[in-house]
Amino acid sequence: MAAFILSNLTGLVRQILVLDAFGTEAVLDAFNAASTYTDLIFSLVAGGALASAFVPTFTSLMAKNEKRKAWYLASAIINLVLLILTLTSVLSFTFAQQIVQFLLAPKFSLDQQILTASLLRILLIAPTIFGLSGLLMGILNAHQVFIWPALAPSMYWLGMILGVIFLVPAMGIYGLAWGAVGGALMHLIVQSPAYFKLPERHYFLTLGLKFKAVRQVGSLLAPRLLGVAVVQINFVINTILATGQPEGSLTAIKSAWAVMTMPQVVIAQAIAIAALPTFSAQVARGELTEMRHSLAATLRGVIYLSLPATIGLIVLRAPLVSLLFERGKFDPQSSELVAWALLWYGMGLVGHSIVEIVSRAFYALQDTKTPVLIGVAAMSLNIILSLAFSALFERVGWMPHGGLALANSLATALEMIGLLVLMRGRLDGLDGKTIIQGSAQAFLASVVMALFLGGWLNWTAGNKVWIIGGGGVAIGGMIYAITTLLIGVRETRDMVMSLRHRMRF
């Protein structure tokens, strides 16, 4: 989590510098459209879908002491991913203009489409690098090595920061694209030393198509890939819809999404990544009761952290966005665009966080079909809601890009409910009483925090934004911690005891 916090801070600096340099201008919309496509092909070939299929299989082989088979599997998957990503990138490079014109940004002007295609050709270098780096990340996590993979995203953001500082002044938006490619390379390099230090590491020059474990990864991957495809199609549709809305709408939803996912990454993704190998090992040993207890404790912790983060984002959205981004070409109008999207995205933080955890539990059970089916249903609904809400918002005079954010939050909430209900059946319960008790306590403390934050906003109205936003974050965190301590929330008590224990040494 510490490394993920560092990643978020680095990502925040990157976002501040990018928005300072470009604001919500059309050139940044072009960059965001191009990066949507490279994210798409990476996610489909080597992103979270592959990790969710590969890590449980690799971990299971390691837990059974079949290490040679495990490394044969890893080698085959690495070779397959590099081959597929390279071929896909070459084809996409060749047809970049058509991809932009007919898929990514059909509503852009011709000049903006040409710029987007040029940026896309540069960014297409990154997915192959990320593919290899992502697999190293999964292998290291399976060996209970988390720090270097968790630091890797910081290196990616650092590459973009260096691009903004050193390349953008001379190259404009192209400098940002080359910075992203450099960041992808740094993402790989930072993990490589830890990978080469792994014990009994082997590499085999094979595609392993006849190897049972490779086919098992393929069978687990297939349904998960469908789920990822639907999610990425949502991103593409949102991109298309946003390109047809007022200038800056696409950059606004991208920026608001980045702010919302900052606490999600620290809270949910960090915990989920650490939990998956543990869940997988418990399943491999047949310890389903222990897994149920582990999952319940994890869900309590995630809700304990994500509920106040949700309230904080919603109540303090305007001063936070102004504090973070309002400088250079990012003016008050840009702040209003981003804050509006953040209001609706913030409502989905708890849902996104819980989905991260419960999905990993299904993957540990080597069941990728269930979360995929639920995800496909939810994201299909998201497409319908995106069209409906953006049109509704426009009809009532609201900025339409807010409807895209609300659609995502509502669809994710429904996905969360479906996953929890089905996981409860798989594990013969979820220790529901303890989860509900923890959730109720966290909700009560969050309401108290919200009341104090409302008073803080009224009291500090007209003050400098760093006092309103920064002070609000500090006061909100303090009020939540005190309230949870007073009402006896287990997680707060455990943290206090842990701090006391550490201070003795």
N, C-alpha and C positions, 0 to 999 in steps of 0.2 A: 504493500500500500504506500509506503514511503516513496518507492521508485515511481509509482503511478502518480503520486502527488507532484513529484518533480516533473514528470511528463506533462501533467496538466499545466503547471506553471510555465514550462517551456512552450507548450502549445499556445498558452495565453499570450506570451510575449510575441510569438509568431503572428497570432491573429491581430494583435495591436499594431505591429509594424506593417503588416499587409494592408490593413484598413487605413492606417495613417498614410500609406503611399498611394492607395487607389480609391479609398472611400467605398461607395457603392456604385462606382462607374461601370460602364458597359464592358470594359476590358476585363474586369474581375469577374463579371458574369460569364464571359467567354472562358476564362480559366476554370471556373467552377463547373461549367458544363463539360469541358474536356476531362477534368479529373473524375467526374461522375462515371465516364466510360471506362477509364483505367481501373477505378475501384470495382466496377462491375466485372471485368474479366478476371481480375485477381481474386475477387470473392468467389466467383463461380469455380475457378480451377484450384486455388490453393489457400483460400481464406478459412474462415471459421468452420465451414462445412467439412473440409478435409481434416482439420484439427480434431473435430468432434468424432470423426470416424477413425482417425489414425491413432490418437493418444490412447483410447481405451484398449485397442488391439495391441499396440506396442507395449503398454503397461502390463497387460495380461501375460504376454510372453515373458517379460522380464520377471514378473512375480512368480512364474512357474520355473524360473531359472533356465529358460530356453533362450539364452542371450544371443547365440549365433543366428537363430531364426529371427529374433527381434531386429538385429542389425541388417539382415538380408531384406527384411520388410522395409526398413527405413531407406536403404539404398535404392530399392526398386521404386518406392514412392517419390524419392528425390529425383530420380532419373525421369520418371514419367511426367512429373510436374514441370521440370525444366523443358522437356521436349514440347509439351502441349502449349505452355505459355510462350515459348519462343515462336512457334508456328503461328499462334493466334496474334501475337504482336506484329509479326511481319505482314500478315494478311490485313490487319487493321491499319497499319501504316500505309499500305497500298491504297486502301479504299477510305482513307480518313475523310475526304471531302464528302463522299456519299453518306458516310455514317453520321456526320454532323447535319447534313442537309435533310436527310430523311428520318433520322432517329433521334438525335440529341436535341437539336435546336432548330426545328423547321420554321419557327416564328422569328428567328433572328434575321436581321438585314443581311444582304449578301456579303458586305464587308466584315460583319461580325462573324458570319459563318466561316469565311476564309481564315480569319484570325483564330477561331476555335480549332479548325483543322490543323493549322500550323502548330498550335500549342499541344494538340493531341499527339502529333507525331513525335514531339520531344518527350512527353510524359509516358509514351508507350515503352520507353526503355525500363521504367521502374517496375512493372508487374513481375517480370522474370526474376529480378533481384529480390523483390518481396516474397516471391514464391519459395525460393531457397531459404531466405531468412525466416519465413513463417514455419517451415518444417524444422529448422534448427530450434526454434522456440518451443515447438511441441516436444521434441526429443529432450531438451533440457528440462522442461516442466515434468516430464515423465520420470526424470532422475531427481526430482525434488529440488531442482536448481531454478530459482525464480528471479533472482535479482537482475541478472544480465538481460534476460528476455523482457523484464519489466522496464529496464532502462532504454531498450531499443527504440520505443516511440519518441523518446526525448531526442535521440540522435536524428530522427527524421525531421522533427520540428527544427532542430538546430541547423540542419542543412538548408531549410527554407529561410530561416533567419539570416544565415550567411548570404543566401541569394538576394534577399531584400537589401541588405546592407551594401554588398559589394558588386552585385550584378545588375540590380534593377536601375540604379542611376544611369548606367550606360545602355542597358538592353531593354528597359521597360518591363512589361509583363513577361517577356521571354526569360528574363533573369530569374523570375520566380519559378518558372517551369524547370530551368536547369538546376536551381536550388533544390527543388523537390527530388530530382533524379540523384543529386549528390546526397540528399538525406536518406534516400532508399539504400544507397551504398553504405552509408554510415550505420544504418539499421542492421545491416548484415555483419559489418566488421566488428561491432561491439560485442556480438554474441560468439563470434568465431573462436576466440581463445578458450572460452569455457567449453565449447563443443569438442575441441581437439584434446582437452584434458580429461574427457570422460573415460572411465576404465573400460577395457575390453572393447573399445570402439573398432568397428570394421566398416569397410566400404566395398561393395560388390558392383561391378559393371554389368548390370542386368535390369531388365524391365519387370522380371518376375511374374509374367502374366499367368504362368501355370502354378505359382506358389499359392497355397490355400489361404494364407494370411492376407496376401494382396487381394485375392478375390473377396475375402471377408471385408476388408476395408472398402472395396468397391460396392459391395452389397449394402454396407452401412451408409456409404456416401450417397448412393443414388437418391434415396428419399430426402436426405438432408439437402442435397443439391437443389432439389425442387423447391424446398423452402427458401433457400438463399436466393434462388432465381426470382421467386415471387417478391421477396424483399427488395432486391435490386431493381426489378421492374417498377416497383413503387417509387424508388428514387428517380428512375428515368422519367416516369410519368409526372412526378412532382417538378422535375427539371423542365419538362416540356410546358406544363401549366404555368410555372413561374416565369418562363421566358415570354409568355404572352401577357403577363401582368405588368404593371408599371416598372420602369427601370429601377433596378436595385432590389427587386423582390427576391430573385434567386440568391443573391449575396446575403440578403436579410435572413432567409430561412436557413442557409448554410451557417451563418454566424450564430444565430440563435440555437441551432442544433449543437454547435460546438460548445456553447456555454452550458446548455443543459447536460450534455454528455460528460462535462468535467466531473461533477460529483458522481455520475453514474459509473464512470471508469474507475474512480478511486474506490467507491463503495462496492459496486457489484462485480465489475470485471476482475478486479484484483482478487476478490474473495472467490469468485467462480473459477478462475484459472488455478488458484491454489487448491480448491476443493475437488476438482475433477480427478486428479490422480488418486486422491484419498478415497473418493467414492468408488472409483474403478477397482482399487485394491480391495476394498471391502466386499464388492460384488464378486470379485475373483475368489475370495475366501469364503463366500457364502454367508457373509455377516450382514444380512438385510436389516436386522433389528438395529444393529449399530449404525448402519447407514441412515435409517429413519431418524435416529436421535441426532446424528450429525447434520442431516438436512434441516431438521426443525431448529436446531441451534443456529445454523447458518441463516435461515430465513428470519429468525428473530433479530439477529444482528443487522441484517440488511434493512429490515423495516425500521429498526431503531435509528439508523443513520439516514435513510432516504426520506423519511417523512419530514423531519425538520428542514432538510435540504430543499424539498419541494416547496414548503411554505416560504422559506427564505427567498427562493428564486422568484416566486410569484409576487410577494409583497414588495421586494426590493428591486424588481426587474429594471425599472427606469433609471434609478441612480446607479445601479451596477453597470448597466450598459454604457451609460455616459462616462462613468469612472474608468471603465476598461478601454473604451474605444474612441471617445469623442476628442479627436485632435486631428490636425492635418486636414485631409480631404473628407474625413468622417465628421459630418456636421450634425446639428440637432435633428434634422430631418432623417438622417441615417439612423440615429439613435432611436427615433420613434419607430422606424420600420423594424429594427431588430427587437426592441422591447415588446412590440405587439406580437411577434412570432414567439418570443420567449414565454409570454403569458400562457399560451396554449400548449407549447411543448413542455413547460414545467409541470403541467398537470399529469403528464405521463411518466414522470421520473420513477415513482414507486413501481409502476407496472413494468417498465423496462428493467428495473433492477431485479425484481422477482423472477421475471422471465429468464434472465441470465442464469440464475441459480438453478431453477427447476429444470431448464433445458439440459444443463450439465448433468443433472441427476439422471435424466432419461438416457443421455449418451453413455453414462457409466453403466447403465443396465443394458447397454448395447441395443437400445431401442431408439433409432433415429426416425422411425416412421411416425410415431405418435406426435412428438413436437412439431414435425414437419406438417402433418395434416392440420393440426391446430393453427400453425403459423400461416399455412396457405389460406385457410379459411379467413383468418384475421386480416391478412394483408390483401386478400381479394376484396374484403369489405372495406379496407382502407382506400383502395382505388375508387370505389363507389362513393365513399364518404368525402374523399378529396374533391371529386367533381361536384358533389352536392354542396359541401360546405363553402368551397371557394365561390361558387355561384350565389349561395345564400348570403355570404358576407358582402359580396359586391352589390347585391340587390338592396340590402339594408343600409348601404353606405359605409360599411367597414372595409378596411384594407383586406383584399381577398387572400393574400398569402397566409393570413392567420388561420383561414379555414383548412389549409394544408396541414398546419401544425396540429390543430384540434383533431382532425381525422386520424392522424398518427397516434395521438394519445388515447383516443377512444378505442381504436382497434387493438392497441397493445393491452389495454385494461381487460378487454374481452379475451385476448389470448392468455393473459395471466390466469384468469378464472378457469378457463378450460384446462390448462396444464395442471393447476393445483387439484382440481377435481379428479383428473385421471391419475395423477401421481398418488393421491390418497388411496385409490383402489389398488395400485400396484404394490404399495408398501403396507397394506392393511392398516392404514391410518397415517397421520402426519404429526402425531402429538399435538393435535389441534388446540387443546386447551391452553398449552403453554404459549403457542404462537398467538392465539387470540388475546391472551392476557398481556403479552408483551406489546402487541399492536395497539391495544386499548390504552395502555400506559403511554406509549409513544405519541398516540394521537392527542391525548389529554395535554401532555407537555407541549406539543406543537401548537395547540390552540392557545395556551397561555403565552407562548412565544409570539404568536401572531398578534395577539392583543398588545403586547409590549411594543412590537415593531410598528403597529399602526399608530400608537402614541408617539413613538420616536419620529416617525415621518411628519406628523403634525407639529411636533415641537421644534424640529430642525428645518422646517420649510423655509426656503430662501437662503440657507447656508450653502457653503461650498460642497460640491458633490462628493468629495472624498470624506467629508464629515458624515454626510447622510448615508452613503453606501458603505464605506469602511466601518463607521461606527455601528451601523445597523447589523452588519455581519458579526462583529465582536459582541454586541449586546445580545443579539439573538442566540448565538452559541452559548453565552454565559447563562442566559435565562433558561434555555433548554437543559443544560447540564444541572443547574441548581434544582429545577423542577423534577427532573427524573431522579435525582438523588433524594429529594424529600419524599417522593411517593414510592421509593424503594425499588426502582427499576434494576433488575439484575445486572444488566450490561454496564450501567454506570458504576454500580458497586464493585463489580469485578475490575473495571479499569482503575478505580481509585486504589483498590487493594494491590493491583499489579504495580502501579506507580510507587506506592509505599514500599513494596518489596524491592523494587529496583533501586530506590533511593538509599536503601540500607547498604548497598554495595557500591 
